[in-house]
Amino acid sequence: MKLSPTAQKYILHWGEMGTRWGVNRTVAQIHALLFLSPHPLHAEEISETLGVARSNVSTSLKELQSWGLTRVTHNLGDRRDHFVAHQDVWEIFRVVMEERKKRELDPTLTVLRECALEADGDRELDAITRARMDEVLSFMEDLMRAYEDFKGLPPPTLKRFLKMGGKMARFLSTDDSNDLP
């Protein structure tokens, strides 16, 4: 598969951004390639197009499948697995957010709740530390409630909400609020 200079730039940048988000560069590049591809690709094609070792492609594809960002498909007369990525950016966003929540935020919230319970019996824990821990727990619980409220909204509603941006913040803020700049 021959990539245009613009597609190459996009894929390389997506790999760079992936590393900043804690995702392996090759995983992010393969995701970008599959997202941009007009047809399903097999592992050898991905390997040749990106100049990446076949074993690295296999590992990366398994990672993308575990995130639910790609799926296997088959072509008539070809026994190889072919791979496609979600094409709807809102679905990609939803999948990534849900996976990050499961992998990062849920375990953190569990530990914060355990700490809050243990703090009741911890005579060595000072009041300031306890208050700071409670504040983080409260913040995380608010964040999770907001996530649950928003995750089921249809993309057109989310898009309208995002476009409202600062207008919504100004509408919701009060004169005595320290929550918003």
C-alpha positions as MATLAB code, in Angstrom:
seq = 'MKLSPTAQKYILHWGEMGTRWGVNRTVAQIHALLFLSPHPLHAEEISETLGVARSNVSTSLKELQSWGLTRVTHNLGDRRDHFVAHQDVWEIFRVVMEERKKRELDPTLTVLRECALEADGDRELDAITRARMDEVLSFMEDLMRAYEDFKGLPPPTLKRFLKMGGKMARFLSTDDSNDLP';
ca = [
       0.000    0.000    0.000;
       1.461    3.363   -1.022;
       0.776    6.249    1.325;
       0.545    9.853    0.207;
       2.842   12.336    1.981;
      -0.178   13.730    3.855;
      -1.272   10.273    5.031;
       2.314    9.545    6.124;
       2.405   12.780    8.110;
      -0.939   11.955    9.740;
       0.167    8.439   10.721;
       3.540    9.608   12.050;
       1.895   12.334   14.103;
      -0.737    9.917   15.450;
       2.139    7.697   16.604;
       3.792   10.652   18.332;
       0.548   11.626   20.036;
       0.024    8.020   21.079;
       3.312    8.034   22.986;
       2.212   11.195   24.803;
      -1.052    9.464   25.765;
       0.784    6.386   27.044;
       0.145    4.257   23.951;
       2.895    2.441   22.083;
       3.925    4.372   18.952;
       3.443    1.400   16.612;
       0.012    0.631   18.075;
      -1.061    4.226   17.424;
       0.400    4.238   13.906;
      -1.363    0.999   12.994;
      -4.613    2.406   14.335;
      -4.154    5.529   12.206;
      -3.343    3.445    9.118;
      -6.431    1.261    9.591;
      -8.579    4.320   10.242;
      -7.412    6.000    7.043;
      -7.457    2.873    4.877;
     -10.336    2.627    2.404;
     -10.284   -1.186    2.751;
      -9.362   -3.851    5.335;
      -5.630   -4.629    5.590;
      -3.836   -7.860    6.439;
      -0.850   -7.935    8.797;
       1.751   -8.311    6.037;
       0.347   -5.262    4.256;
       0.482   -3.252    7.478;
       4.046   -4.404    8.127;
       5.221   -3.450    4.632;
       3.379   -0.124    4.583;
       4.730    1.066    7.926;
       8.116   -0.658    7.745;
       7.467   -2.432   11.039;
       8.402   -6.002   11.976;
       5.613   -8.521   11.427;
       5.820   -9.648   15.081;
       5.364   -6.047   16.226;
       2.322   -5.723   13.958;
       0.770   -8.872   15.459;
       1.318   -7.657   19.007;
      -0.029   -4.210   18.159;
      -3.126   -5.623   16.472;
      -3.876   -7.713   19.558;
      -3.590   -4.560   21.670;
      -5.945   -2.644   19.360;
      -8.423   -5.530   19.477;
      -8.254   -5.654   23.284;
      -9.212   -1.965   23.308;
     -12.074   -2.673   20.904;
     -10.683   -0.244   18.324;
     -10.209   -2.783   15.538;
     -11.847   -5.974   14.441;
     -10.995   -8.908   12.207;
     -12.734   -9.403    8.893;
     -12.202  -11.817    6.027;
     -12.108  -11.478    2.263;
     -13.531  -14.132   -0.034;
     -10.770  -16.409   -1.335;
      -8.178  -15.085    1.137;
      -7.480  -17.119    4.281;
      -5.630  -14.297    6.028;
      -7.197  -12.145    8.698;
      -7.824   -8.584    7.602;
      -8.273   -5.716   10.028;
     -10.520   -2.672   10.095;
     -10.820    0.186   12.552;
     -13.941    2.011   13.663;
     -14.587    4.781   11.176;
     -16.836    6.923   13.371;
     -14.693    9.349   15.407;
     -17.388    9.567   18.091;
     -17.362    5.771   18.469;
     -13.553    5.809   18.692;
     -13.760    8.496   21.373;
     -16.406    6.515   23.278;
     -14.377    3.283   23.152;
     -11.155    5.001   24.244;
     -12.887    6.819   27.101;
     -14.573    3.641   28.339;
     -11.338    1.644   28.186;
      -9.326    4.356   29.939;
     -12.016    4.557   32.612;
     -11.872    0.776   33.161;
      -8.071    0.578   33.126;
      -7.154    3.778   34.967;
      -9.989    5.547   36.736;
     -11.978    2.613   38.158;
      -8.946    1.104   39.965;
      -7.998    4.543   41.280;
     -11.498    5.141   42.579;
     -11.455    1.738   44.280;
      -8.205    2.553   46.107;
      -9.437    6.029   47.070;
     -12.591    4.506   48.577;
     -10.515    1.920   50.447;
      -8.314    4.711   51.818;
     -11.380    6.653   52.955;
     -12.641    3.604   54.853;
      -9.243    2.862   56.369;
      -8.758    6.520   57.331;
     -11.539    6.201   59.918;
      -9.375    3.847   61.965;
      -5.984    5.385   61.208;
      -5.005    7.335   64.340;
      -1.756    8.500   62.703;
      -3.521   10.224   59.818;
      -3.732   13.965   60.395;
      -6.836   16.000   59.573;
      -5.264   17.939   56.700;
      -4.151   14.773   54.928;
      -7.572   13.204   55.462;
      -9.306   16.309   54.072;
      -7.098   16.258   50.963;
      -7.784   12.567   50.409;
     -11.528   13.172   50.806;
     -11.359   16.061   48.351;
      -9.725   13.878   45.681;
     -12.279   11.113   46.305;
     -15.146   13.584   45.994;
     -13.671   14.983   42.769;
     -13.264   11.496   41.265;
     -16.801   10.503   42.214;
     -18.171   13.706   40.624;
     -16.117   13.022   37.514;
     -17.436    9.448   37.285;
     -21.046   10.626   37.722;
     -20.566   13.158   34.933;
     -19.009   10.497   32.719;
     -21.956    8.162   33.313;
     -24.381   11.003   32.479;
     -22.600   11.880   29.240;
     -21.516    8.497   27.889;
     -25.003    7.521   26.751;
     -25.741   10.759   24.948;
     -26.013   10.477   21.180;
     -23.129   12.064   19.217;
     -25.229   14.973   17.855;
     -26.133   15.986   21.420;
     -22.505   15.721   22.574;
     -21.377   17.726   19.571;
     -23.846   20.510   20.386;
     -22.734   20.457   24.019;
     -19.055   20.744   23.050;
     -19.770   23.596   20.652;
     -21.473   25.500   23.468;
     -18.169   25.429   25.394;
     -17.557   28.641   27.304;
     -21.150   29.790   26.844;
     -22.314   26.932   29.062;
     -19.612   27.669   31.642;
     -20.635   31.331   31.845;
     -24.303   30.354   32.060;
     -23.657   27.951   34.942;
     -21.213   30.096   36.901;
     -22.253   32.337   39.766;
     -20.592   35.466   41.108;
     -19.387   33.719   44.256;
     -18.160   30.601   42.436;
     -14.484   29.737   42.596;
     -14.980   26.792   40.253;
     -14.514   28.632   36.948;
     -11.983   31.229   35.833;
];
